[in-house]
Amino acid sequence: MKWLNMIGEWQRRGLGFILAGLTLIGGLFTTTGCGSGNGTASNDQESADRLAGAKPGVKESNPTVESPGAGQSTVDTPDNISATSNASVEGSEWLEQQVRKAAELRGAGEYLAEAQHWKDVVSYLERTIGAGNWITAGARLSRQVAVRLSELEADQIQEWKQFEKLEQEYLQNRGEMTELRVAGRVTSQQYLTATQQQLDILDKQAAIVQKLFGQPTHLLANLAEHQAETLMSVEQWESASIAAERCLSLRQTVIQVRHPDTVSALKMLGQIAQQMKNDSLAEDCLVKATQFAEQVWGIKNIQFATCANDLGVFYYSRENSKPNGTMRDFTKANYWLDRGLQIRREVLGDGHRLVALSRRNYALSKMAEAATKPADRQALDLALANSLLSLSLENLRQGDEESSRSLQWQVLSEAATVKMLLHEYAEAETLLAEIAERWQKDPSRMVLPMTPATLFYRWGLASAKQRSPHKLVAAGKLMQQSIRYAETANEEKTAISAKQALARLQEISREGLEQAIPDRAIAGTPGEAPATTESAEKAAPVRVVTLPPVDDQN
């Protein structure tokens, strides 16, 4: 995966520290009451997970205590809410109100009042959900920050104000780069320069935190997390790994309970380890993240489903990257990908984009598993993959957002692959033709899931395999287009494969025979096709499939 093509997706997400409720500077809360206000080591899909999985807010009808007077509480405790309607504080409107109130006090510089506010919040949470709950732990850490701020001298307050200014600068820098990326107006060098600016800002913030708060503190953990995310975006894996390990160590020391921020740190380190080919560390981190997620949210939660998906992606990638001839076992990958899919279906409904994404991931794992079996035992796996990809494609066609369209082209290609393997050549041809025709209308905007030469090569094979005279003629024209694209792009192997296929089509035309077209890499990359017709006729088509990577979230 080219991380420069995912600019911004590993970056910190937030609504601004005042609105979101102290995303970095206020502890471990946002307006959703979950984590430190960032999409740690996650992508846009997981952000959607978080929003879609939030529990509905409890309507607060109690009067608000407007100011912290003697003997008064600053917390609007929902004491009159029944036990059935107040089953969980997580994601509730009440908690959001407390976070916003704390943010307002912070913004006004009323640190002592903010500390009292958090003290009352902690007291209420300890009575209702317990001192060991992760939400209570987050409120406790937020109080510690407020208490420390209330103790600062005037010159130290100015340093803290500089920290807040740097935070705004960081968010603005990131927002501008995201806009440029979406508009396609940013070069790799521009992004590298902006990334270095972000790292410089984070270093300055860390120096201020160390001076004012000392170590260890969750503020430094948050900064380390953002440093790791930024380094990941430019594929500096070793440096990112150091920052991620520092983040995890600080959070384990400071938070001391199972917490969403610890889950995200584990996921981030696991993903970095995966990129560095350290499968042992990657598996350890991702398994722990999944276990912690179960303890934090339970097994029927979207956040747990995301962890399950991440773990399934890891097992898929590990098995699929093994050398040819090596034993491959996709049992674990299938289990976790299917588990994540079923939870998302139950919580979000069949039509949700994340369900489409999970179906696509699970389908690719089943296709990979089919490749490990004899030809006479592949049908069930391929049929399931075909069904999953068809449903995924149906969901994605209904989405208008840019990310859905981009994924749609990839799933179109993968659906065509499995239909070729099932000998459903007419349907495969239709899908490949759709990709090609849409790309030709606006090649500057659509990113093909393969090179144009490969696309026309596969399209030509799908036409040729239908064996009718007019399809053979159409296949010949498509092979000629593939050759032109391949020679222009110096894709030597693809050009050779297309020329061999064209020669065979011309031979059939001269003989006037509707002979079978050899199964020469009908679904694989042309460069992997056998060099001769004789060897191609002996090859099982599924053996030469090159599967794309499943989407790694988290």
JOGI-V586770 format. One record per residue. RES is the residue in three letters. PHI is phi in radians with two decimals (NA if undefined). D_FIRST is the distance of its C-alpha to the first C-alpha in whole Angstrom. Layout:
res=RES phi=PHI d_first=D_FIRST
res=RES phi=PHI d_first=D_FIRST
This chain:
res=MET phi=NA d_first=0
res=LYS phi=-1.62 d_first=4
res=TRP phi=-1.22 d_first=6
res=LEU phi=-1.19 d_first=9
res=ASN phi=-1.48 d_first=8
res=MET phi=-2.10 d_first=9
res=ILE phi=-0.95 d_first=12
res=GLY phi=1.58 d_first=15
res=GLU phi=-1.34 d_first=13
res=TRP phi=-1.79 d_first=13
res=GLN phi=-1.45 d_first=17
res=ARG phi=-1.14 d_first=20
res=ARG phi=-1.97 d_first=21
res=GLY phi=-3.07 d_first=25
res=LEU phi=-1.76 d_first=28
res=GLY phi=1.69 d_first=30
res=PHE phi=-1.18 d_first=32
res=ILE phi=-1.34 d_first=35
res=LEU phi=-1.19 d_first=34
res=ALA phi=-1.34 d_first=32
res=GLY phi=1.59 d_first=34
res=LEU phi=1.17 d_first=33
res=THR phi=-0.99 d_first=29
res=LEU phi=-1.96 d_first=29
res=ILE phi=-1.49 d_first=33
res=GLY phi=-1.95 d_first=34
res=GLY phi=1.88 d_first=33
res=LEU phi=-2.17 d_first=31
res=PHE phi=-2.28 d_first=32
res=THR phi=-2.22 d_first=31
res=THR phi=-1.18 d_first=32
res=THR phi=-1.58 d_first=31
res=GLY phi=1.20 d_first=32
res=CYS phi=-2.43 d_first=29
res=GLY phi=1.46 d_first=27
res=SER phi=-1.69 d_first=27
res=GLY phi=1.45 d_first=26
res=ASN phi=-2.48 d_first=22
res=GLY phi=-1.64 d_first=19
res=THR phi=-0.90 d_first=18
res=ALA phi=0.82 d_first=15
res=SER phi=-2.40 d_first=15
res=ASN phi=-1.99 d_first=14
res=ASP phi=-1.11 d_first=16
res=GLN phi=-1.11 d_first=16
res=GLU phi=-1.24 d_first=18
res=SER phi=-1.09 d_first=20
res=ALA phi=-1.14 d_first=21
res=ASP phi=-0.94 d_first=22
res=ARG phi=-1.10 d_first=24
res=LEU phi=-1.24 d_first=26
res=ALA phi=-1.25 d_first=27
res=GLY phi=-1.58 d_first=28
res=ALA phi=-1.17 d_first=30
res=LYS phi=-1.27 d_first=34
res=PRO phi=-1.06 d_first=36
res=GLY phi=-1.25 d_first=38
res=VAL phi=-1.50 d_first=42
res=LYS phi=-1.24 d_first=44
res=GLU phi=-1.66 d_first=46
res=SER phi=-1.94 d_first=50
res=ASN phi=-1.23 d_first=51
res=PRO phi=-1.18 d_first=53
res=THR phi=-1.66 d_first=51
res=VAL phi=-1.42 d_first=52
res=GLU phi=-1.32 d_first=52
res=SER phi=-2.53 d_first=53
res=PRO phi=-1.36 d_first=53
res=GLY phi=-1.67 d_first=57
res=ALA phi=-1.09 d_first=59
res=GLY phi=1.32 d_first=58
res=GLN phi=-1.79 d_first=55
res=SER phi=-1.74 d_first=52
res=THR phi=-1.52 d_first=49
res=VAL phi=-1.79 d_first=47
res=ASP phi=-1.50 d_first=48
res=THR phi=-1.31 d_first=48
res=PRO phi=-1.41 d_first=48
res=ASP phi=-1.21 d_first=51
res=ASN phi=-1.61 d_first=52
res=ILE phi=-1.48 d_first=49
res=SER phi=-1.22 d_first=50
res=ALA phi=-1.10 d_first=48
res=THR phi=-1.28 d_first=46
res=SER phi=-1.49 d_first=45
res=ASN phi=-2.02 d_first=44
res=ALA phi=-1.17 d_first=42
res=SER phi=-2.59 d_first=39
res=VAL phi=-1.41 d_first=39
res=GLU phi=-1.01 d_first=35
res=GLY phi=1.26 d_first=34
res=SER phi=-1.37 d_first=37
res=GLU phi=-1.13 d_first=39
res=TRP phi=-1.03 d_first=41
res=LEU phi=-1.13 d_first=38
res=GLU phi=-1.06 d_first=37
res=GLN phi=-1.10 d_first=40
res=GLN phi=-1.18 d_first=41
res=VAL phi=-1.15 d_first=37
res=ARG phi=-1.12 d_first=38
res=LYS phi=-1.11 d_first=42
res=ALA phi=-1.09 d_first=41
res=ALA phi=-1.12 d_first=38
res=GLU phi=-1.12 d_first=41
res=LEU phi=-1.13 d_first=43
res=ARG phi=-1.10 d_first=41
res=GLY phi=-1.08 d_first=41
res=ALA phi=-1.50 d_first=44
res=GLY phi=1.31 d_first=45
res=GLU phi=-1.58 d_first=47
res=TYR phi=-1.22 d_first=45
res=LEU phi=-1.15 d_first=48
res=ALA phi=-1.15 d_first=48
res=GLU phi=-1.14 d_first=44
res=ALA phi=-1.07 d_first=45
res=GLN phi=-1.12 d_first=48
res=HIS phi=-1.03 d_first=46
res=TRP phi=-1.15 d_first=43
res=LYS phi=-1.07 d_first=46
res=ASP phi=-1.19 d_first=47
res=VAL phi=-1.07 d_first=44
res=VAL phi=-1.04 d_first=43
res=SER phi=-1.04 d_first=47
res=TYR phi=-1.13 d_first=46
res=LEU phi=-1.14 d_first=43
res=GLU phi=-1.09 d_first=44
res=ARG phi=-1.28 d_first=47
res=THR phi=-1.68 d_first=45
res=ILE phi=-2.05 d_first=42
res=GLY phi=1.78 d_first=43
res=ALA phi=-1.21 d_first=42
res=GLY phi=-1.57 d_first=39
res=ASN phi=-1.20 d_first=37
res=TRP phi=-1.14 d_first=34
res=ILE phi=-1.18 d_first=35
res=THR phi=-1.10 d_first=38
res=ALA phi=-1.07 d_first=36
res=GLY phi=-1.11 d_first=34
res=ALA phi=-1.13 d_first=38
res=ARG phi=-1.11 d_first=39
res=LEU phi=-1.20 d_first=37
res=SER phi=-1.10 d_first=37
res=ARG phi=-1.11 d_first=41
res=GLN phi=-1.04 d_first=40
res=VAL phi=-1.10 d_first=39
res=ALA phi=-1.09 d_first=41
res=VAL phi=-1.07 d_first=44
res=ARG phi=-1.10 d_first=43
res=LEU phi=-1.10 d_first=43
res=SER phi=-1.20 d_first=46
res=GLU phi=-1.63 d_first=47
res=LEU phi=-1.25 d_first=46
res=GLU phi=-1.37 d_first=48
res=ALA phi=-1.03 d_first=48
res=ASP phi=-1.18 d_first=47
res=GLN phi=-1.25 d_first=44
res=ILE phi=-1.07 d_first=44
res=GLN phi=-1.11 d_first=43
res=GLU phi=-1.11 d_first=40
res=TRP phi=-1.14 d_first=39
res=LYS phi=-1.08 d_first=39
res=GLN phi=-1.14 d_first=37
res=PHE phi=-1.03 d_first=34
res=GLU phi=-1.12 d_first=34
res=LYS phi=-1.13 d_first=34
res=LEU phi=-1.11 d_first=31
res=GLU phi=-1.08 d_first=30
res=GLN phi=-1.11 d_first=30
res=GLU phi=-1.08 d_first=29
res=TYR phi=-1.07 d_first=26
res=LEU phi=-1.11 d_first=25
res=GLN phi=-1.16 d_first=27
res=ASN phi=-1.00 d_first=24
res=ARG phi=-1.13 d_first=21
res=GLY phi=-1.09 d_first=23
res=GLU phi=-1.11 d_first=24
res=MET phi=-1.17 d_first=20
res=THR phi=-1.14 d_first=19
res=GLU phi=-1.09 d_first=22
res=LEU phi=-1.13 d_first=21
res=ARG phi=-1.11 d_first=17
res=VAL phi=-1.05 d_first=18
res=ALA phi=-1.42 d_first=21
res=GLY phi=1.25 d_first=19
res=ARG phi=-2.03 d_first=21
res=VAL phi=-2.30 d_first=19
res=THR phi=-1.65 d_first=18
res=SER phi=-1.05 d_first=15
res=GLN phi=-1.17 d_first=18
res=GLN phi=-1.08 d_first=20
res=TYR phi=-1.19 d_first=17
res=LEU phi=-1.09 d_first=17
res=THR phi=-1.13 d_first=21
res=ALA phi=-1.11 d_first=21
res=THR phi=-1.09 d_first=19
res=GLN phi=-1.13 d_first=21
res=GLN phi=-1.10 d_first=24
res=GLN phi=-1.14 d_first=22
res=LEU phi=-1.12 d_first=22
res=ASP phi=-1.10 d_first=26
res=ILE phi=-1.08 d_first=27
res=LEU phi=-1.11 d_first=26
res=ASP phi=-1.10 d_first=28
res=LYS phi=-1.13 d_first=31
res=GLN phi=-1.11 d_first=31
res=ALA phi=-1.08 d_first=30
res=ALA phi=-1.10 d_first=33
res=ILE phi=-1.17 d_first=35
res=VAL phi=-1.07 d_first=34
res=GLN phi=-1.06 d_first=35
res=LYS phi=-1.26 d_first=39
res=LEU phi=-1.53 d_first=40
res=PHE phi=-2.01 d_first=38
res=GLY phi=1.35 d_first=38
res=GLN phi=-2.23 d_first=36
res=PRO phi=-1.42 d_first=34
res=THR phi=-2.64 d_first=33
res=HIS phi=-1.21 d_first=31
res=LEU phi=-1.10 d_first=31
res=LEU phi=-1.16 d_first=29
res=ALA phi=-1.09 d_first=27
res=ASN phi=-1.08 d_first=26
res=LEU phi=-1.12 d_first=25
res=ALA phi=-1.08 d_first=23
res=GLU phi=-1.08 d_first=21
res=HIS phi=-1.17 d_first=20
res=GLN phi=-1.10 d_first=20
res=ALA phi=-1.10 d_first=17
res=GLU phi=-1.06 d_first=15
res=THR phi=-1.13 d_first=16
res=LEU phi=-1.18 d_first=15
res=MET phi=-1.09 d_first=11
res=SER phi=-1.12 d_first=11
res=VAL phi=-2.02 d_first=11
res=GLU phi=1.08 d_first=10
res=GLN phi=-1.61 d_first=13
res=TRP phi=-1.19 d_first=13
res=GLU phi=-1.13 d_first=17
res=SER phi=-1.14 d_first=18
res=ALA phi=-1.12 d_first=16
res=SER phi=-1.12 d_first=17
res=ILE phi=-1.09 d_first=21
res=ALA phi=-1.14 d_first=21
res=ALA phi=-1.17 d_first=20
res=GLU phi=-1.13 d_first=22
res=ARG phi=-1.14 d_first=25
res=CYS phi=-1.06 d_first=24
res=LEU phi=-1.10 d_first=24
res=SER phi=-1.08 d_first=28
res=LEU phi=-1.12 d_first=29
res=ARG phi=-1.18 d_first=29
res=GLN phi=-1.14 d_first=30
res=THR phi=-1.30 d_first=33
res=VAL phi=-1.52 d_first=34
res=ILE phi=-1.34 d_first=33
res=GLN phi=1.14 d_first=34
res=VAL phi=-2.37 d_first=34
res=ARG phi=-1.12 d_first=31
res=HIS phi=-2.50 d_first=29
res=PRO phi=-0.94 d_first=26
res=ASP phi=-1.19 d_first=25
res=THR phi=-1.22 d_first=25
res=VAL phi=-1.03 d_first=23
res=SER phi=-1.14 d_first=20
res=ALA phi=-1.15 d_first=21
res=LEU phi=-1.11 d_first=20
res=LYS phi=-1.07 d_first=17
res=MET phi=-1.09 d_first=16
res=LEU phi=-1.14 d_first=17
res=GLY phi=-1.11 d_first=16
res=GLN phi=-1.20 d_first=12
res=ILE phi=-1.14 d_first=12
res=ALA phi=-1.04 d_first=14
res=GLN phi=-1.10 d_first=12
res=GLN phi=-1.15 d_first=9
res=MET phi=-1.55 d_first=12
res=LYS phi=1.13 d_first=13
res=ASN phi=-1.69 d_first=16
res=ASP phi=-1.13 d_first=17
res=SER phi=-1.11 d_first=20
res=LEU phi=-1.16 d_first=20
res=ALA phi=-1.05 d_first=17
res=GLU phi=-1.11 d_first=19
res=ASP phi=-1.04 d_first=22
res=CYS phi=-1.17 d_first=20
res=LEU phi=-1.25 d_first=19
res=VAL phi=-1.15 d_first=22
res=LYS phi=-1.11 d_first=24
res=ALA phi=-1.04 d_first=22
res=THR phi=-1.18 d_first=23
res=GLN phi=-1.12 d_first=27
res=PHE phi=-1.12 d_first=27
res=ALA phi=-1.07 d_first=26
res=GLU phi=-1.10 d_first=29
res=GLN phi=-1.24 d_first=31
res=VAL phi=-1.39 d_first=30
res=TRP phi=-1.95 d_first=30
res=GLY phi=1.59 d_first=31
res=ILE phi=-1.61 d_first=30
res=LYS phi=-1.99 d_first=30
res=ASN phi=-2.08 d_first=28
res=ILE phi=-1.11 d_first=25
res=GLN phi=-1.11 d_first=23
res=PHE phi=-1.12 d_first=24
res=ALA phi=-1.06 d_first=22
res=THR phi=-1.12 d_first=19
res=CYS phi=-1.11 d_first=20
res=ALA phi=-1.08 d_first=20
res=ASN phi=-1.07 d_first=17
res=ASP phi=-1.03 d_first=15
res=LEU phi=-1.16 d_first=17
res=GLY phi=-1.11 d_first=17
res=VAL phi=-1.05 d_first=13
res=PHE phi=-1.07 d_first=14
res=TYR phi=-1.12 d_first=16
res=TYR phi=-1.06 d_first=15
res=SER phi=-1.10 d_first=12
res=ARG phi=-1.11 d_first=15
res=GLU phi=-1.25 d_first=17
res=ASN phi=-1.25 d_first=15
res=SER phi=-1.57 d_first=14
res=LYS phi=-1.19 d_first=17
res=PRO phi=-1.06 d_first=19
res=ASN phi=-1.01 d_first=21
res=GLY phi=1.60 d_first=24
res=THR phi=-1.55 d_first=23
res=MET phi=-1.09 d_first=25
res=ARG phi=-2.15 d_first=22
res=ASP phi=-2.33 d_first=23
res=PHE phi=-1.72 d_first=21
res=THR phi=-1.04 d_first=24
res=LYS phi=-1.15 d_first=22
res=ALA phi=-1.05 d_first=19
res=ASN phi=-1.09 d_first=21
res=TYR phi=-1.06 d_first=24
res=TRP phi=-1.30 d_first=22
res=LEU phi=-1.18 d_first=20
res=ASP phi=-1.17 d_first=23
res=ARG phi=-1.11 d_first=25
res=GLY phi=-1.07 d_first=22
res=LEU phi=-1.07 d_first=23
res=GLN phi=-1.16 d_first=26
res=ILE phi=-1.15 d_first=27
res=ARG phi=-1.10 d_first=25
res=ARG phi=-1.07 d_first=27
res=GLU phi=-1.16 d_first=30
res=VAL phi=-1.51 d_first=29
res=LEU phi=-1.76 d_first=28
res=GLY phi=1.65 d_first=29
res=ASP phi=-1.13 d_first=28
res=GLY phi=-1.55 d_first=27
res=HIS phi=-1.29 d_first=25
res=ARG phi=-1.06 d_first=21
res=LEU phi=-1.18 d_first=20
res=VAL phi=-1.17 d_first=22
res=ALA phi=-1.06 d_first=20
res=LEU phi=-1.11 d_first=17
res=SER phi=-1.13 d_first=18
res=ARG phi=-1.07 d_first=20
res=ARG phi=-1.09 d_first=17
res=ASN phi=-1.08 d_first=15
res=TYR phi=-1.12 d_first=19
res=ALA phi=-1.07 d_first=19
res=LEU phi=-1.11 d_first=16
res=SER phi=-1.16 d_first=18
res=LYS phi=-1.18 d_first=21
res=MET phi=-1.13 d_first=20
res=ALA phi=-1.14 d_first=19
res=GLU phi=-1.13 d_first=22
res=ALA phi=-1.03 d_first=24
res=ALA phi=-1.17 d_first=23
res=THR phi=-1.56 d_first=24
res=LYS phi=-1.91 d_first=28
res=PRO phi=-1.06 d_first=30
res=ALA phi=-1.00 d_first=31
res=ASP phi=-1.38 d_first=33
res=ARG phi=-2.10 d_first=32
res=GLN phi=-1.64 d_first=28
res=ALA phi=-1.05 d_first=30
res=LEU phi=-1.12 d_first=30
res=ASP phi=-1.09 d_first=26
res=LEU phi=-1.21 d_first=25
res=ALA phi=-1.13 d_first=28
res=LEU phi=-1.13 d_first=26
res=ALA phi=-1.06 d_first=23
res=ASN phi=-1.06 d_first=25
res=SER phi=-1.12 d_first=26
res=LEU phi=-1.11 d_first=23
res=LEU phi=-1.20 d_first=21
res=SER phi=-1.12 d_first=25
res=LEU phi=-1.16 d_first=25
res=SER phi=-1.06 d_first=22
res=LEU phi=-1.13 d_first=22
res=GLU phi=-1.06 d_first=25
res=ASN phi=-1.13 d_first=24
res=LEU phi=-1.19 d_first=22
res=ARG phi=-1.12 d_first=24
res=GLN phi=-1.50 d_first=26
res=GLY phi=-1.59 d_first=24
res=ASP phi=-1.78 d_first=24
res=GLU phi=-1.20 d_first=21
res=GLU phi=-1.02 d_first=19
res=SER phi=-1.13 d_first=16
res=SER phi=-1.17 d_first=18
res=ARG phi=-1.13 d_first=18
res=SER phi=-1.08 d_first=15
res=LEU phi=-1.18 d_first=14
res=GLN phi=-1.05 d_first=18
res=TRP phi=-1.12 d_first=17
res=GLN phi=-1.14 d_first=14
res=VAL phi=-1.19 d_first=17
res=LEU phi=-0.99 d_first=19
res=SER phi=-1.11 d_first=17
res=GLU phi=-1.20 d_first=17
res=ALA phi=-1.13 d_first=21
res=ALA phi=-1.11 d_first=22
res=THR phi=-1.05 d_first=20
res=VAL phi=-1.20 d_first=22
res=LYS phi=-1.20 d_first=25
res=MET phi=-1.11 d_first=26
res=LEU phi=-1.15 d_first=26
res=LEU phi=-1.58 d_first=28
res=HIS phi=1.12 d_first=30
res=GLU phi=-1.64 d_first=30
res=TYR phi=-1.22 d_first=30
res=ALA phi=-1.12 d_first=31
res=GLU phi=-1.18 d_first=29
res=ALA phi=-1.09 d_first=26
res=GLU phi=-1.07 d_first=28
res=THR phi=-1.07 d_first=28
res=LEU phi=-1.16 d_first=24
res=LEU phi=-1.16 d_first=23
res=ALA phi=-1.14 d_first=26
res=GLU phi=-1.09 d_first=25
res=ILE phi=-1.06 d_first=22
res=ALA phi=-1.11 d_first=23
res=GLU phi=-1.16 d_first=26
res=ARG phi=-1.19 d_first=24
res=TRP phi=-1.14 d_first=22
res=GLN phi=-1.15 d_first=25
res=LYS phi=-1.22 d_first=27
res=ASP phi=-2.63 d_first=24
res=PRO phi=-1.12 d_first=22
res=SER phi=-1.32 d_first=21
res=ARG phi=-1.75 d_first=20
res=MET phi=-1.59 d_first=18
res=VAL phi=-1.67 d_first=15
res=LEU phi=-1.19 d_first=15
res=PRO phi=-1.34 d_first=13
res=MET phi=-2.70 d_first=14
res=THR phi=-1.29 d_first=16
res=PRO phi=-0.99 d_first=20
res=ALA phi=-1.08 d_first=21
res=THR phi=-1.15 d_first=19
res=LEU phi=-1.04 d_first=20
res=PHE phi=-1.23 d_first=24
res=TYR phi=-1.10 d_first=24
res=ARG phi=-1.17 d_first=23
res=TRP phi=-1.05 d_first=25
res=GLY phi=-1.08 d_first=28
res=LEU phi=-1.11 d_first=28
res=ALA phi=-1.09 d_first=28
res=SER phi=-1.21 d_first=31
res=ALA phi=-1.10 d_first=33
res=LYS phi=-1.17 d_first=32
res=GLN phi=-1.43 d_first=35
res=ARG phi=1.26 d_first=37
res=SER phi=-1.25 d_first=40
res=PRO phi=-0.97 d_first=41
res=HIS phi=-1.22 d_first=40
res=LYS phi=-1.24 d_first=36
res=LEU phi=-1.17 d_first=36
res=VAL phi=-1.14 d_first=37
res=ALA phi=-1.10 d_first=35
res=ALA phi=-1.09 d_first=32
res=GLY phi=-1.09 d_first=34
res=LYS phi=-1.14 d_first=33
res=LEU phi=-1.16 d_first=29
res=MET phi=-1.13 d_first=29
res=GLN phi=-1.11 d_first=31
res=GLN phi=-1.13 d_first=28
res=SER phi=-1.05 d_first=25
res=ILE phi=-1.10 d_first=27
res=ARG phi=-1.10 d_first=28
res=TYR phi=-1.09 d_first=24
res=ALA phi=-1.15 d_first=23
res=GLU phi=-1.20 d_first=26
res=THR phi=-1.13 d_first=25
res=ALA phi=-1.64 d_first=21
res=ASN phi=1.00 d_first=22
res=GLU phi=-1.62 d_first=21
res=GLU phi=-1.08 d_first=23
res=LYS phi=-1.15 d_first=22
res=THR phi=-1.12 d_first=22
res=ALA phi=-1.06 d_first=25
res=ILE phi=-1.09 d_first=27
res=SER phi=-1.09 d_first=26
res=ALA phi=-1.16 d_first=27
res=LYS phi=-1.14 d_first=30
res=GLN phi=-1.12 d_first=31
res=ALA phi=-1.14 d_first=31
res=LEU phi=-1.11 d_first=33
res=ALA phi=-1.07 d_first=36
res=ARG phi=-1.18 d_first=36
res=LEU phi=-1.11 d_first=36
res=GLN phi=-1.16 d_first=39
res=GLU phi=-1.12 d_first=41
res=ILE phi=-1.11 d_first=41
res=SER phi=-1.09 d_first=42
res=ARG phi=-1.15 d_first=45
res=GLU phi=-1.38 d_first=46
res=GLY phi=1.21 d_first=46
res=LEU phi=-1.95 d_first=44
res=GLU phi=-1.70 d_first=42
res=GLN phi=-1.47 d_first=40
res=ALA phi=-1.23 d_first=37
res=ILE phi=-1.41 d_first=34
res=PRO phi=-0.99 d_first=33
res=ASP phi=-1.36 d_first=30
res=ARG phi=-1.72 d_first=27
res=ALA phi=0.93 d_first=24
res=ILE phi=-1.08 d_first=24
res=ALA phi=-2.19 d_first=21
res=GLY phi=-1.75 d_first=19
res=THR phi=-1.30 d_first=17
res=PRO phi=-0.90 d_first=21
res=GLY phi=-1.09 d_first=20
res=GLU phi=-1.67 d_first=20
res=ALA phi=-1.19 d_first=24
res=PRO phi=-1.06 d_first=27
res=ALA phi=-1.31 d_first=29
res=THR phi=-2.23 d_first=32
res=THR phi=-1.12 d_first=33
res=GLU phi=-1.04 d_first=35
res=SER phi=-1.22 d_first=32
res=ALA phi=-1.15 d_first=30
res=GLU phi=-1.15 d_first=33
res=LYS phi=-1.55 d_first=33
res=ALA phi=-1.49 d_first=29
res=ALA phi=-1.33 d_first=28
res=PRO phi=-0.93 d_first=26
res=VAL phi=-1.16 d_first=23
res=ARG phi=-1.21 d_first=23
res=VAL phi=-1.86 d_first=21
res=VAL phi=-1.27 d_first=19
res=THR phi=-1.80 d_first=15
res=LEU phi=-1.41 d_first=13
res=PRO phi=-1.29 d_first=10
res=PRO phi=-1.25 d_first=8
res=VAL phi=-1.29 d_first=10
res=ASP phi=-1.28 d_first=10
res=ASP phi=-1.73 d_first=10
res=GLN phi=-1.74 d_first=12
res=ASN phi=2.10 d_first=14
